[in-house]
């Protein structure tokens, strides 16, 4: 059964205003844009065939970590501060964890203008982070991950999606600021 959409009601009594605006005015950081998309599979060969050979993405690097059980090709889509990294990942050992190939869309990375402030504020809001804290990621930026699932102590997670928060370098922060300052 299709229900008609209700127009947005910004009055405080509707509850929609809070839902729509949340606590943005209190948030000490900004999510600037998509930094990366990580795609996992049993073998990078099939992923490379589609993303590199057919879609034309450029391989810009590689990353291998026994600790994270990943062997990945780092590809690029777009240019400059709006470039999006596309990671093509396969497990080093398919029997070990993390199993980067069991969820084909492994994770989404978001540019953050101030990663330490974001982690502090989100933690205070009840967000659960994956183990490991802030550390250098495959592309050399400071990163951390929101856990895909909340728990009793920290009830907010990625609702099944692993979300990487990535410290944006100054040129990305300023490019997004210039774009936001332009009239719509």
C-alpha positions in Angstrom: 0.0 0.0 0.0 1.4 3.4 -1.0 1.2 6.1 1.6 1.1 9.7 0.4 4.2 11.8 1.4 3.6 14.4 3.9 5.2 17.8 3.4 8.0 18.7 5.7 6.6 20.5 8.8 9.4 22.6 10.5 7.3 23.4 13.6 8.8 22.2 16.9 5.6 20.2 17.7 5.9 18.1 14.5 9.2 16.5 15.6 10.3 16.7 11.9 12.4 19.8 12.5 14.7 18.0 14.9 14.8 14.9 12.7 15.8 17.0 9.7 18.3 19.3 11.4 19.6 17.0 14.1 22.3 18.6 16.1 24.3 20.1 13.2 24.7 23.4 14.9 26.6 21.7 17.7 28.7 19.3 15.5 32.4 20.4 15.7 33.4 18.9 12.3 32.1 18.6 8.8 31.6 15.6 6.5 32.9 17.0 3.2 32.3 14.3 0.7 33.0 10.7 -0.4 36.7 9.9 -0.1 36.6 6.2 -1.1 34.6 3.2 -2.0 36.1 -0.2 -1.1 35.0 -3.3 -3.0 35.9 -6.8 -2.0 36.0 -10.0 -3.8 37.7 -13.5 -3.7 40.1 -12.3 -6.4 41.1 -8.8 -7.6 41.4 -10.1 -11.2 37.7 -9.9 -11.9 37.4 -6.6 -10.1 40.3 -5.2 -12.1 38.7 -6.4 -15.4 35.5 -4.3 -14.7 36.9 -1.3 -12.8 40.3 -0.8 -14.6 40.0 -2.5 -18.0 36.3 -1.6 -18.8 35.5 1.5 -16.7 39.0 3.0 -17.2 40.0 3.8 -13.6 43.7 4.2 -13.1 45.6 2.1 -10.6 47.5 4.6 -8.5 48.9 2.3 -5.8 48.7 -0.9 -3.9 48.4 -1.9 -0.2 49.0 -5.2 1.6 48.4 -5.8 5.2 48.6 -9.2 7.0 47.0 -7.7 10.1 44.0 -6.5 8.1 44.0 -9.6 5.8 43.9 -7.5 2.7 45.7 -7.2 -0.6 44.3 -4.2 -2.6 44.8 -2.2 -5.7 44.1 1.5 -5.1 42.4 3.2 -8.1 41.3 6.7 -8.8 38.0 8.1 -10.2 38.1 11.9 -10.9 40.8 14.4 -10.3 42.1 16.9 -7.8 40.4 17.4 -4.4 37.3 15.7 -5.7 39.1 12.5 -6.7 37.4 9.4 -5.2 39.6 6.4 -4.3 38.2 3.0 -5.4 39.9 0.2 -3.6 39.7 -3.3 -5.2 40.3 -5.8 -2.3 40.9 -9.5 -1.9 41.7 -11.4 1.3 45.3 -12.7 1.8 43.7 -15.7 3.5 40.0 -16.3 2.7 39.6 -18.3 5.9 40.8 -15.5 8.2 39.2 -12.3 9.5 38.6 -9.6 8.6 37.0 -11.2 5.5 37.2 -8.3 3.1 35.5 -10.3 0.4 32.4 -11.5 2.1 30.6 -8.1 1.8 31.2 -6.9 -1.8 30.7 -3.3 -0.9 33.2 -3.5 1.9 33.1 0.1 3.2 32.6 3.7 2.3 35.1 6.4 3.3 34.1 10.0 4.1 36.3 13.0 4.1 36.2 14.7 7.5 37.6 18.2 8.1 38.8 17.5 11.7 39.0 13.8 12.5 40.1 14.0 16.2 37.1 16.3 17.0 34.8 14.1 15.0 35.8 11.0 16.9 35.5 12.7 20.3 32.1 14.2 19.5 30.7 11.0 17.9 31.9 8.9 20.8 30.1 11.2 23.2 26.9 10.7 21.1 27.2 6.9 21.6 28.8 5.9 18.3 30.8 2.6 18.4 34.1 2.6 16.6 36.0 -0.5 15.4 39.2 -1.4 17.2 42.4 0.3 16.1 41.7 4.0 16.8 43.0 6.8 14.5 45.9 5.5 12.4 47.5 5.9 9.0 45.4 4.3 6.2 46.4 2.7 2.9 46.5 6.1 1.1 48.5 7.7 3.8 45.7 9.7 5.5 44.7 9.4 9.1 41.6 7.2 9.4 39.3 5.4 11.7 36.3 3.1 11.3 32.7 3.3 12.6 31.7 -0.2 13.6 29.0 -1.7 11.4 26.9 -2.5 14.5 26.1 -0.8 17.7 26.0 -2.6 21.1 24.5 -2.1 24.5 27.2 0.3 25.6 27.6 2.2 22.3 24.3 1.8 20.5 25.0 3.7 17.3 26.8 1.9 14.5 26.8 1.9 10.7 23.6 -0.2 10.5 25.5 -3.0 8.7 27.9 -0.7 6.8 31.5 -0.2 7.8 32.2 3.5 7.5 35.7 4.9 7.3 36.3 8.5 8.5 39.3 10.0 6.7 41.1 13.2 7.7 40.9 15.5 4.7 44.1 17.2 3.7 44.1 21.1 3.6 43.6 21.3 -0.1 40.4 19.1 0.1 39.1 21.1 3.0 39.6 24.4 1.2 38.2 23.1 -2.1 35.0 22.0 -0.4 34.8 25.3 1.5 35.1 27.2 -1.9 32.4 25.0 -3.4 30.0 25.5 -0.4 30.5 29.3 -0.6 29.3 29.5 -4.2 25.6 30.5 -4.7 23.3 27.6 -5.6 
